[in-house]
Amino acid sequence: MTTIKTMTTMNQEALLDRLYVMRSQEDSTYRCFDYLQYVDVSASTTIDALCRVKMTQWCYQVVDFIKFNRETVAIAMSYLDRFLCSNSTRARKVLQSRPEYQLAAMTTLYMAIKI
């Protein structure tokens, strides 16, 4: 027969295990880096820091126009940064094309507004 104290200890151990796993994933899988340093700047269609600034400004204009919280843009750009840091095939394609980058930024803004 288990007591309440035993159940509480088991719950604490399970919680600590989950926190450990989440922390290790955060340090490895979800690590974000400066993806702009790996972009080939010689190509005219690749993105750079200026592209990111312009898309951020555009997102703020949209959010201000529809009178949403400006924090939505920060959330959207966080989504975008995490996507581009994923190093997936799609993310690498987005880094090489300004229209793809704009589409990705608009999509993350839409996600941030909806969520």
C-alpha positions in Angstrom: 0.0 0.0 0.0 1.5 3.3 -1.1 1.3 6.3 1.1 0.8 9.9 0.0 4.4 10.6 0.9 5.6 7.8 -1.4 3.4 9.1 -4.2 4.7 12.6 -3.8 8.3 11.4 -3.9 7.6 9.5 -7.1 6.0 12.5 -8.6 9.0 14.7 -7.7 11.3 12.1 -9.2 9.3 12.0 -12.4 9.2 15.8 -12.6 13.0 16.0 -12.1 13.5 13.5 -14.9 11.3 15.5 -17.2 13.1 18.7 -16.4 16.4 17.1 -17.0 15.3 15.8 -20.4 13.8 19.2 -21.3 17.0 21.0 -20.3 19.2 18.7 -22.3 17.0 19.1 -25.4 17.2 22.9 -24.9 21.0 22.7 -24.9 21.3 20.5 -27.9 18.2 20.2 -30.2 16.7 23.7 -29.7 20.0 25.6 -29.7 19.8 28.7 -31.8 22.9 30.2 -33.5 23.7 33.1 -35.8 22.4 31.6 -39.0 23.4 34.7 -41.0 27.1 34.1 -40.6 26.7 30.9 -42.7 24.9 32.6 -45.6 26.8 33.1 -48.9 26.8 36.9 -49.2 28.2 36.8 -52.7 24.8 35.8 -54.1 22.4 38.7 -54.6 19.3 36.8 -53.6 20.5 35.6 -50.2 19.3 37.2 -47.0 21.4 39.4 -44.7 20.9 41.4 -41.5 19.3 44.2 -43.5 16.6 41.8 -44.8 15.8 40.7 -41.3 15.6 44.3 -40.1 13.3 45.2 -43.0 11.0 42.2 -42.4 10.9 43.1 -38.7 9.9 46.6 -39.5 7.2 45.4 -41.9 5.8 43.1 -39.2 5.6 46.0 -36.8 3.8 48.1 -39.4 1.2 45.3 -39.9 0.8 44.7 -36.2 0.4 48.5 -35.5 -2.1 48.8 -38.3 -4.4 46.1 -36.9 -3.7 47.3 -33.3 -2.3 44.0 -32.0 0.2 43.7 -29.2 3.8 44.5 -30.5 5.1 41.5 -28.6 3.5 39.4 -31.4 6.3 40.5 -33.7 9.0 39.4 -31.2 7.3 36.0 -30.9 7.1 35.7 -34.7 10.7 36.6 -35.2 11.6 34.0 -32.5 9.7 31.4 -34.5 11.5 32.5 -37.7 14.9 32.4 -36.0 14.3 28.9 -34.5 13.1 27.6 -37.9 16.2 29.0 -39.7 18.5 27.5 -37.1 16.9 24.1 -37.6 19.3 23.5 -40.6 16.6 21.6 -42.4 16.6 21.5 -46.2 13.7 23.9 -46.3 15.4 26.4 -43.9 18.5 26.4 -46.1 16.4 27.1 -49.1 14.8 30.0 -47.3 18.2 31.5 -46.5 19.1 31.5 -50.1 16.0 33.3 -51.4 14.6 36.7 -50.4 11.0 35.8 -51.6 11.1 32.6 -49.6 12.4 34.5 -46.5 9.6 37.0 -46.8 7.1 34.2 -47.1 8.6 32.4 -44.0 8.5 35.7 -42.1 4.8 36.3 -43.0 4.0 32.7 -42.0 5.6 33.1 -38.6 3.8 36.4 -38.1 0.5 34.6 -39.0 1.3 31.8 -36.6 2.1 34.3 -33.8 -1.1 36.1 -34.3 -3.2 32.9 -34.4 -1.5 31.2 -31.4 
